[in-house]
Amino acid sequence: MTNNSKIWKAIVETVKLKTKQKKIELLRQASLMLAMFFLPFGYDALFKLIMDLSGSYWTADLVFYSVSGFFWLSYILLTRILNKNNENV
């Protein structure tokens, strides 16, 4: 392998890494926004719909806290992945 091909290979790998990091960053930000949305404050109509379907306030509360918790967890995990990738660069 020549020096030029090694350089181009390194450039291509760097570009792939940056696009992957951008995708992870986008998912991370979306997870944070969704986690904040699904906390049981400020979306009364959706909460009432789930409460009417389930017949229980506590079930609706549990559903929304669970969904919010899922997105918080994904935000934390994606942040760790991004931090690990940034340390390797």
RAPEVEN-V254762 format. One record per run of one state. SS is the DSSP state (h for helix, s for strand, l for the rest). FROM is the first residue (numbers start at 1). TO is the last residue. Records with the same first field share a line. If there is no record, write none. Layout:
# RAPEVEN-V254762
SS = FROM-TO / FROM-TO
This chain:
# RAPEVEN-V254762
l = 1-2 / 39-43 / 55-56 / 89-89
h = 3-38 / 44-54 / 57-88
